[in-house]
Amino acid sequence: MSNLQTFVNSTTLNGKLVGHDQTTNLILSHTIERVFAILGSEEATQQVEHGLYLIRGDNIAICGLVDEQLEAGIDWSAVKAEPLDGMKHV
């Protein structure tokens, strides 16, 4: 497995949806990228602020609403996660 596959599967993007099209390409503003540390590692989860961000539809696994108050109360640096399995396009 390539290193890129590991990076892609441990990343989430959160932002305000400002646009989309018929192929699920998204435009996000105030975007924050979270790169989650793997379970059992000593590393902390990283957060990177991007601002305006464009995402191609074939790179999206899920899109949904976020409770901003609940999200603000989470210590993201302490959150660890297992990478998602690979996506299958049919």
MOPAC internal coordinates of N, CA, C and O (Angstrom, degrees):
PM7 1SCF
backbone

  N    0.0000 0     0.00 0     0.00 0    0    0    0
  C    1.4487 1     0.00 0     0.00 0    1    0    0
  C    1.5310 1   108.28 1     0.00 0    2    1    0
  O    1.2310 1   120.28 1   -41.47 1    3    2    1
  N    1.3233 1   117.08 1   138.53 1    3    2    1
  C    1.4587 1   120.34 1  -178.99 1    5    3    2
  C    1.5247 1   110.90 1   -77.56 1    6    5    3
  O    1.2310 1   120.67 1   -20.00 1    7    6    5
  N    1.3215 1   116.32 1   160.00 1    7    6    5
  C    1.4603 1   120.96 1   176.01 1    9    7    6
  C    1.5198 1   111.28 1   -64.62 1   10    9    7
  O    1.2310 1   120.00 1   148.65 1   11   10    9
  N    1.3337 1   117.60 1   -31.35 1   11   10    9
  C    1.4571 1   121.05 1   179.03 1   13   11   10
  C    1.5244 1   110.76 1   -61.82 1   14   13   11
  O    1.2310 1   119.76 1   139.88 1   15   14   13
  N    1.3259 1   118.06 1   -40.12 1   15   14   13
  C    1.4641 1   121.63 1  -179.87 1   17   15   14
  C    1.5296 1   110.48 1   -59.94 1   18   17   15
  O    1.2310 1   119.83 1   138.15 1   19   18   17
  N    1.3235 1   117.94 1   -41.85 1   19   18   17
  C    1.4602 1   121.52 1   178.43 1   21   19   18
  C    1.5163 1   110.51 1   -63.74 1   22   21   19
  O    1.2310 1   120.04 1   137.88 1   23   22   21
  N    1.3404 1   117.54 1   -42.12 1   23   22   21
  C    1.4630 1   121.12 1  -178.89 1   25   23   22
  C    1.5240 1   110.85 1   -64.11 1   26   25   23
  O    1.2310 1   120.56 1   132.52 1   27   26   25
  N    1.3138 1   116.54 1   -47.48 1   27   26   25
  C    1.4559 1   120.58 1  -176.92 1   29   27   26
  C    1.5189 1   111.25 1   -62.00 1   30   29   27
  O    1.2310 1   119.53 1   141.26 1   31   30   29
  N    1.3111 1   118.51 1   -38.74 1   31   30   29
  C    1.4557 1   121.86 1  -175.69 1   33   31   30
  C    1.5165 1   114.66 1   -80.00 1   34   33   31
  O    1.2310 1   118.90 1   177.27 1   35   34   33
  N    1.3136 1   119.70 1    -2.73 1   35   34   33
  C    1.4623 1   120.19 1   178.71 1   37   35   34
  C    1.5229 1   111.43 1  -117.81 1   38   37   35
  O    1.2310 1   120.36 1  -158.47 1   39   38   37
  N    1.3255 1   116.93 1    21.53 1   39   38   37
  C    1.4559 1   121.96 1  -174.92 1   41   39   38
  C    1.5214 1   111.25 1  -120.40 1   42   41   39
  O    1.2310 1   120.80 1   -41.26 1   43   42   41
  N    1.3434 1   116.08 1   138.74 1   43   42   41
  C    1.4570 1   120.99 1   170.23 1   45   43   42
  C    1.5183 1   108.68 1  -127.01 1   46   45   43
  O    1.2310 1   120.73 1   -27.41 1   47   46   45
  N    1.3126 1   116.20 1   152.59 1   47   46   45
  C    1.4604 1   122.85 1   176.12 1   49   47   46
  C    1.5183 1   107.88 1  -120.99 1   50   49   47
  O    1.2310 1   120.40 1   -53.01 1   51   50   49
  N    1.3291 1   116.85 1   126.99 1   51   50   49
  C    1.4576 1   122.05 1   176.97 1   53   51   50
  C    1.5163 1   107.78 1  -121.30 1   54   53   51
  O    1.2310 1   120.55 1   -46.27 1   55   54   53
  N    1.3165 1   116.55 1   133.73 1   55   54   53
  C    1.4577 1   120.91 1   178.90 1   57   55   54
  C    1.5112 1   110.33 1  -170.80 1   58   57   55
  O    1.2310 1   121.39 1    -0.69 1   59   58   57
  N    1.3252 1   114.95 1   179.31 1   59   58   57
  C    1.4626 1   121.33 1   178.32 1   61   59   58
  C    1.5231 1   108.60 1   -88.90 1   62   61   59
  O    1.2310 1   120.57 1   -56.27 1   63   62   61
  N    1.3334 1   116.52 1   123.73 1   63   62   61
  C    1.4600 1   121.66 1  -179.91 1   65   63   62
  C    1.5249 1   109.04 1   -72.97 1   66   65   63
  O    1.2310 1   120.60 1   -61.33 1   67   66   65
  N    1.3417 1   116.46 1   118.67 1   67   66   65
  C    1.4628 1   120.62 1   179.49 1   69   67   66
  C    1.5226 1   112.35 1  -113.60 1   70   69   67
  O    1.2310 1   119.81 1   170.32 1   71   70   69
  N    1.3357 1   117.96 1    -9.68 1   71   70   69
  C    1.4535 1   119.67 1   178.13 1   73   71   70
  C    1.5116 1   112.30 1  -171.86 1   74   73   71
  O    1.2310 1   121.00 1   -22.87 1   75   74   73
  N    1.3399 1   115.70 1   157.13 1   75   74   73
  C    1.4657 1   121.99 1   177.41 1   77   75   74
  C    1.5172 1   108.23 1  -157.98 1   78   77   75
  O    1.2310 1   120.27 1   -10.89 1   79   78   77
  N    1.3246 1   117.10 1   169.11 1   79   78   77
  C    1.4616 1   121.38 1   175.64 1   81   79   78
  C    1.5229 1   110.11 1  -136.51 1   82   81   79
  O    1.2310 1   120.57 1     5.49 1   83   82   81
  N    1.3384 1   116.51 1  -174.51 1   83   82   81
  C    1.4607 1   121.35 1  -174.04 1   85   83   82
  C    1.5242 1   113.84 1   -68.97 1   86   85   83
  O    1.2310 1   119.56 1   164.77 1   87   86   85
  N    1.3344 1   118.45 1   -15.23 1   87   86   85
  C    1.4712 1   120.71 1   178.42 1   89   87   86
  C    1.5271 1   111.88 1  -103.12 1   90   89   87
  O    1.2310 1   120.32 1  -161.37 1   91   90   89
  N    1.3234 1   117.00 1    18.63 1   91   90   89
  C    1.4591 1   125.02 1   177.36 1   93   91   90
  C    1.5232 1   113.44 1    65.55 1   94   93   91
  O    1.2310 1   119.37 1  -159.34 1   95   94   93
  N    1.3326 1   118.80 1    20.66 1   95   94   93
  C    1.4591 1   120.05 1   168.58 1   97   95   94
  C    1.5235 1   106.69 1   -67.06 1   98   97   95
  O    1.2310 1   120.23 1   -44.38 1   99   98   97
  N    1.3364 1   117.16 1   135.62 1   99   98   97
  C    1.4593 1   121.29 1  -176.21 1  101   99   98
  C    1.5180 1   111.12 1  -118.87 1  102  101   99
  O    1.2310 1   121.02 1   -32.25 1  103  102  101
  N    1.3373 1   115.66 1   147.75 1  103  102  101
  C    1.4610 1   122.68 1   170.39 1  105  103  102
  C    1.5220 1   106.19 1  -117.04 1  106  105  103
  O    1.2310 1   120.62 1   -60.04 1  107  106  105
  N    1.3307 1   116.42 1   119.96 1  107  106  105
  C    1.4619 1   122.27 1   179.40 1  109  107  106
  C    1.5191 1   109.75 1  -115.03 1  110  109  107
  O    1.2310 1   120.46 1   -38.18 1  111  110  109
  N    1.3375 1   116.73 1   141.82 1  111  110  109
  C    1.4612 1   120.95 1   171.12 1  113  111  110
  C    1.5251 1   107.87 1  -112.92 1  114  113  111
  O    1.2310 1   120.48 1   -17.03 1  115  114  113
  N    1.3226 1   116.69 1   162.97 1  115  114  113
  C    1.4736 1   122.27 1  -178.61 1  117  115  114
  C    1.5295 1   110.52 1    51.54 1  118  117  115
  O    1.2310 1   120.50 1  -134.96 1  119  118  117
  N    1.3153 1   116.66 1    45.04 1  119  118  117
  C    1.4631 1   122.42 1  -173.30 1  121  119  118
  C    1.5226 1   112.00 1   -81.30 1  122  121  119
  O    1.2310 1   121.01 1   -45.63 1  123  122  121
  N    1.3197 1   115.68 1   134.37 1  123  122  121
  C    1.4643 1   122.91 1   173.69 1  125  123  122
  C    1.5247 1   107.62 1  -119.78 1  126  125  123
  O    1.2310 1   120.67 1   -54.29 1  127  126  125
  N    1.3186 1   116.33 1   125.71 1  127  126  125
  C    1.4605 1   122.15 1   176.07 1  129  127  126
  C    1.5214 1   108.11 1   -96.93 1  130  129  127
  O    1.2310 1   120.61 1   -51.20 1  131  130  129
  N    1.3207 1   116.43 1   128.80 1  131  130  129
  C    1.4639 1   120.86 1   175.88 1  133  131  130
  C    1.5180 1   108.34 1  -113.91 1  134  133  131
  O    1.2310 1   121.12 1   -56.49 1  135  134  133
  N    1.3341 1   115.47 1   123.51 1  135  134  133
  C    1.4634 1   121.88 1   176.24 1  137  135  134
  C    1.5250 1   105.61 1  -106.18 1  138  137  135
  O    1.2310 1   121.01 1   -73.74 1  139  138  137
  N    1.3243 1   115.67 1   106.26 1  139  138  137
  C    1.4589 1   120.61 1  -173.82 1  141  139  138
  C    1.5156 1   111.74 1   -77.92 1  142  141  139
  O    1.2310 1   121.51 1   -42.21 1  143  142  141
  N    1.3330 1   114.72 1   137.79 1  143  142  141
  C    1.4594 1   121.08 1   174.08 1  145  143  142
  C    1.5262 1   108.31 1   -71.81 1  146  145  143
  O    1.2310 1   121.01 1   -34.00 1  147  146  145
  N    1.3168 1   115.67 1   146.00 1  147  146  145
  C    1.4610 1   121.51 1  -179.65 1  149  147  146
  C    1.5300 1   109.73 1   -73.10 1  150  149  147
  O    1.2310 1   120.43 1   -36.83 1  151  150  149
  N    1.3298 1   116.79 1   143.17 1  151  150  149
  C    1.4669 1   121.34 1   177.38 1  153  151  150
  C    1.5238 1   110.58 1   -52.24 1  154  153  151
  O    1.2310 1   120.53 1   -45.47 1  155  154  153
  N    1.3252 1   116.60 1   134.53 1  155  154  153
  C    1.4559 1   121.32 1   178.29 1  157  155  154
  C    1.5167 1   114.21 1    88.43 1  158  157  155
  O    1.2310 1   119.62 1   172.30 1  159  158  157
  N    1.3249 1   118.32 1    -7.70 1  159  158  157
  C    1.4668 1   120.07 1   179.94 1  161  159  158
  C    1.5283 1   110.03 1   -88.27 1  162  161  159
  O    1.2310 1   120.90 1   -17.82 1  163  162  161
  N    1.3118 1   115.88 1   162.18 1  163  162  161
  C    1.4638 1   121.81 1   179.17 1  165  163  162
  C    1.5259 1   111.84 1   -88.96 1  166  165  163
  O    1.2310 1   119.94 1   170.22 1  167  166  165
  N    1.3267 1   117.72 1    -9.78 1  167  166  165
  C    1.4608 1   121.75 1  -177.36 1  169  167  166
  C    1.5257 1   110.97 1   -71.55 1  170  169  167
  O    1.2310 1   121.14 1   -23.51 1  171  170  169
  N    1.3378 1   115.42 1   156.49 1  171  170  169
  C    1.4564 1   121.45 1   174.90 1  173  171  170
  C    1.5265 1   109.07 1   -98.14 1  174  173  171
  O    1.2310 1   120.74 1   -26.52 1  175  174  173
  N    1.3165 1   116.19 1   153.48 1  175  174  173
  C    1.4589 1   120.70 1   174.55 1  177  175  174
  C    1.5165 1   108.60 1   -66.27 1  178  177  175
  O    1.2310 1   120.56 1   -43.53 1  179  178  177
  N    1.3284 1   116.53 1   136.47 1  179  178  177
  C    1.4654 1   121.65 1  -177.71 1  181  179  178
  C    1.5156 1   110.11 1  -100.98 1  182  181  179
  O    1.2310 1   120.90 1   -34.85 1  183  182  181
  N    1.3427 1   115.89 1   145.15 1  183  182  181
  C    1.4587 1   122.13 1   174.44 1  185  183  182
  C    1.5188 1   108.62 1  -122.26 1  186  185  183
  O    1.2310 1   120.72 1   -47.58 1  187  186  185
  N    1.3352 1   116.23 1   132.42 1  187  186  185
  C    1.4602 1   121.96 1   179.02 1  189  187  186
  C    1.5240 1   107.56 1  -127.71 1  190  189  187
  O    1.2310 1   120.10 1   -53.86 1  191  190  189
  N    1.3390 1   117.42 1   126.14 1  191  190  189
  C    1.4628 1   121.10 1   177.95 1  193  191  190
  C    1.5199 1   109.15 1   -88.45 1  194  193  191
  O    1.2310 1   120.76 1   -52.50 1  195  194  193
  N    1.3510 1   116.15 1   127.50 1  195  194  193
  C    1.4604 1   121.26 1  -177.89 1  197  195  194
  C    1.5179 1   113.32 1  -111.54 1  198  197  195
  O    1.2310 1   118.68 1   157.55 1  199  198  197
  N    1.3051 1   120.11 1   -22.45 1  199  198  197
  C    1.4603 1   121.06 1  -174.08 1  201  199  198
  C    1.5162 1   110.21 1    77.14 1  202  201  199
  O    1.2310 1   119.94 1    56.64 1  203  202  201
  N    1.3569 1   117.72 1  -123.36 1  203  202  201
  C    1.4616 1   122.00 1   179.71 1  205  203  202
  C    1.5195 1   109.72 1   -76.36 1  206  205  203
  O    1.2310 1   120.22 1   -46.05 1  207  206  205
  N    1.3472 1   117.19 1   133.95 1  207  206  205
  C    1.4605 1   121.25 1  -174.26 1  209  207  206
  C    1.5210 1   109.17 1  -144.24 1  210  209  207
  O    1.2310 1   120.47 1   -45.69 1  211  210  209
  N    1.3166 1   116.71 1   134.31 1  211  210  209
  C    1.4629 1   122.84 1   176.85 1  213  211  210
  C    1.5204 1   108.98 1  -108.64 1  214  213  211
  O    1.2310 1   120.16 1   -46.51 1  215  214  213
  N    1.3371 1   117.30 1   133.49 1  215  214  213
  C    1.4640 1   121.58 1  -178.81 1  217  215  214
  C    1.5241 1   108.67 1  -126.61 1  218  217  215
  O    1.2310 1   120.75 1   -52.13 1  219  218  217
  N    1.3331 1   116.18 1   127.87 1  219  218  217
  C    1.4696 1   120.50 1   175.68 1  221  219  218
  C    1.5259 1   109.81 1   -70.53 1  222  221  219
  O    1.2310 1   120.68 1   -37.43 1  223  222  221
  N    1.3074 1   116.30 1   142.57 1  223  222  221
  C    1.4601 1   121.96 1  -176.52 1  225  223  222
  C    1.5121 1   114.67 1   -58.91 1  226  225  223
  O    1.2310 1   119.69 1   147.51 1  227  226  225
  N    1.3410 1   118.19 1   -32.49 1  227  226  225
  C    1.4676 1   119.42 1  -178.60 1  229  227  226
  C    1.5193 1   112.81 1   -76.07 1  230  229  227
  O    1.2310 1   119.44 1   177.52 1  231  230  229
  N    1.3372 1   118.67 1    -2.48 1  231  230  229
  C    1.4657 1   122.53 1   176.87 1  233  231  230
  C    1.5279 1   112.37 1  -102.84 1  234  233  231
  O    1.2310 1   120.00 1  -172.91 1  235  234  233
  N    1.3169 1   117.61 1     7.09 1  235  234  233
  C    1.4626 1   121.72 1  -175.27 1  237  235  234
  C    1.5260 1   110.12 1  -101.97 1  238  237  235
  O    1.2310 1   120.92 1   -53.05 1  239  238  237
  N    1.3378 1   115.84 1   126.95 1  239  238  237
  C    1.4645 1   120.84 1   176.84 1  241  239  238
  C    1.5231 1   110.69 1   -96.35 1  242  241  239
  O    1.2310 1   120.12 1   142.31 1  243  242  241
  N    1.3488 1   117.38 1   -37.69 1  243  242  241
  C    1.4617 1   121.30 1  -178.90 1  245  243  242
  C    1.5205 1   108.72 1  -156.86 1  246  245  243
  O    1.2310 1   121.05 1   -31.96 1  247  246  245
  N    1.3186 1   115.59 1   148.04 1  247  246  245
  C    1.4615 1   122.15 1   177.97 1  249  247  246
  C    1.5188 1   106.76 1  -138.65 1  250  249  247
  O    1.2310 1   120.00 1   -49.38 1  251  250  249
  N    1.3366 1   117.61 1   130.62 1  251  250  249
  C    1.4562 1   119.30 1  -177.60 1  253  251  250
  C    1.5115 1   112.29 1  -162.19 1  254  253  251
  O    1.2310 1   121.00 1    -0.60 1  255  254  253
  N    1.3242 1   115.70 1   179.40 1  255  254  253
  C    1.4528 1   122.52 1   179.62 1  257  255  254
  C    1.5243 1   110.57 1   -82.96 1  258  257  255
  O    1.2310 1   121.07 1   -28.73 1  259  258  257
  N    1.3376 1   115.56 1   151.27 1  259  258  257
  C    1.4613 1   121.90 1   179.31 1  261  259  258
  C    1.5249 1   108.64 1  -125.22 1  262  261  259
  O    1.2310 1   120.32 1   -45.42 1  263  262  261
  N    1.3263 1   116.99 1   134.58 1  263  262  261
  C    1.4603 1   122.15 1   173.31 1  265  263  262
  C    1.5240 1   107.14 1   -78.08 1  266  265  263
  O    1.2310 1   120.07 1   -73.29 1  267  266  265
  N    1.3326 1   117.47 1   106.71 1  267  266  265
  C    1.4650 1   121.64 1  -173.61 1  269  267  266
  C    1.5230 1   112.71 1   -63.87 1  270  269  267
  O    1.2310 1   119.62 1   143.78 1  271  270  269
  N    1.3339 1   118.34 1   -36.22 1  271  270  269
  C    1.4630 1   120.65 1   179.14 1  273  271  270
  C    1.5242 1   110.94 1   -67.34 1  274  273  271
  O    1.2310 1   120.41 1   136.92 1  275  274  273
  N    1.3168 1   116.83 1   -43.08 1  275  274  273
  C    1.4621 1   121.00 1   178.48 1  277  275  274
  C    1.5267 1   110.35 1   -63.94 1  278  277  275
  O    1.2310 1   120.40 1   135.73 1  279  278  277
  N    1.3338 1   116.83 1   -44.27 1  279  278  277
  C    1.4599 1   121.23 1  -179.21 1  281  279  278
  C    1.5348 1   111.74 1   -63.49 1  282  281  279
  O    1.2310 1   119.99 1   143.26 1  283  282  281
  N    1.3256 1   117.62 1   -36.74 1  283  282  281
  C    1.4646 1   121.45 1  -179.39 1  285  283  282
  C    1.5280 1   111.82 1   -66.43 1  286  285  283
  O    1.2310 1   119.70 1   155.10 1  287  286  285
  N    1.3299 1   118.18 1   -24.90 1  287  286  285
  C    1.4548 1   121.88 1  -179.17 1  289  287  286
  C    1.5196 1   115.03 1   -86.32 1  290  289  287
  O    1.2310 1   119.82 1  -179.14 1  291  290  289
  N    1.3256 1   117.95 1     0.86 1  291  290  289
  C    1.4675 1   121.65 1  -177.64 1  293  291  290
  C    1.5197 1   110.35 1   -94.86 1  294  293  291
  O    1.2310 1   120.23 1   -46.39 1  295  294  293
  N    1.3290 1   117.17 1   133.61 1  295  294  293
  C    1.4679 1   122.06 1   173.63 1  297  295  294
  C    1.5231 1   107.45 1   -84.44 1  298  297  295
  O    1.2310 1   120.22 1   -89.08 1  299  298  297
  N    1.3388 1   117.19 1    90.92 1  299  298  297
  C    1.4619 1   121.93 1  -173.59 1  301  299  298
  C    1.5168 1   113.14 1   -64.96 1  302  301  299
  O    1.2310 1   119.54 1   154.80 1  303  302  301
  N    1.3331 1   118.48 1   -25.20 1  303  302  301
  C    1.4678 1   119.80 1  -179.53 1  305  303  302
  C    1.5272 1   111.65 1   -67.04 1  306  305  303
  O    1.2310 1   120.05 1   158.29 1  307  306  305
  N    1.3347 1   117.50 1   -21.71 1  307  306  305
  C    1.4648 1   121.45 1  -178.72 1  309  307  306
  C    1.5305 1   113.09 1   -95.16 1  310  309  307
  O    1.2310 1   119.79 1   172.91 1  311  310  309
  N    1.3240 1   118.01 1    -7.09 1  311  310  309
  C    1.4667 1   121.58 1  -177.53 1  313  311  310
  C    1.5223 1   109.93 1   -79.81 1  314  313  311
  O    1.2310 1   120.31 1   -48.47 1  315  314  313
  N    1.3193 1   117.01 1   131.53 1  315  314  313
  C    1.4721 1   123.36 1   176.78 1  317  315  314
  C    1.5253 1   107.95 1  -120.58 1  318  317  315
  O    1.2310 1   120.37 1   -25.19 1  319  318  317
  N    1.3262 1   116.91 1   154.81 1  319  318  317
  C    1.4639 1   119.69 1  -176.96 1  321  319  318
  C    1.5142 1   111.08 1  -152.23 1  322  321  319
  O    1.2310 1   121.22 1   -22.75 1  323  322  321
  N    1.3257 1   115.27 1   157.25 1  323  322  321
  C    1.4575 1   121.14 1   171.85 1  325  323  322
  C    1.5221 1   107.66 1   -90.87 1  326  325  323
  O    1.2310 1   119.58 1   -36.23 1  327  326  325
  N    1.3345 1   118.42 1   143.77 1  327  326  325
  C    1.4670 1   120.32 1   178.22 1  329  327  326
  C    1.5274 1   111.10 1   -63.34 1  330  329  327
  O    1.2310 1   120.98 1   -29.48 1  331  330  329
  N    1.3370 1   115.72 1   150.52 1  331  330  329
  C    1.4602 1   120.78 1   174.07 1  333  331  330
  C    1.5187 1   109.58 1   -70.65 1  334  333  331
  O    1.2310 1   120.56 1   -27.23 1  335  334  333
  N    1.3204 1   116.54 1   152.77 1  335  334  333
  C    1.4620 1   119.88 1   172.01 1  337  335  334
  C    1.5232 1   108.85 1   -68.23 1  338  337  335
  O    1.2310 1   120.41 1   -17.30 1  339  338  337
  N    1.3068 1   116.82 1   162.70 1  339  338  337
  C    1.4541 1   121.46 1   178.92 1  341  339  338
  C    1.5190 1   111.71 1   -60.74 1  342  341  339
  O    1.2310 1   120.61 1   -27.03 1  343  342  341
  N    1.3304 1   116.44 1   152.97 1  343  342  341
  C    1.4612 1   121.53 1   179.02 1  345  343  342
  C    1.5235 1   109.94 1   -88.75 1  346  345  343
  O    1.2310 1   120.88 1   -34.72 1  347  346  345
  N    1.3129 1   115.92 1   145.28 1  347  346  345
  C    1.4604 1   120.95 1   178.33 1  349  347  346
  C    1.5234 1   108.21 1  -114.76 1  350  349  347
  O    1.2310 1   120.47 1   -60.73 1  351  350  349
  N    1.3281 1   116.71 1   119.27 1  351  350  349
  C    1.4607 1   121.50 1   178.18 1  353  351  350
  C    1.5187 1   108.79 1   -91.75 1  354  353  351
  O    1.2310 1   120.63 1   -54.68 1  355  354  353
  N    1.3268 1   116.39 1   125.32 1  355  354  353
  C    1.4697 1   120.43 1   179.16 1  357  355  354
  C    1.5126 1   110.82 1  -118.84 1  358  357  355
  O    1.2310 1   120.10 1   180.00 1  359  358  357

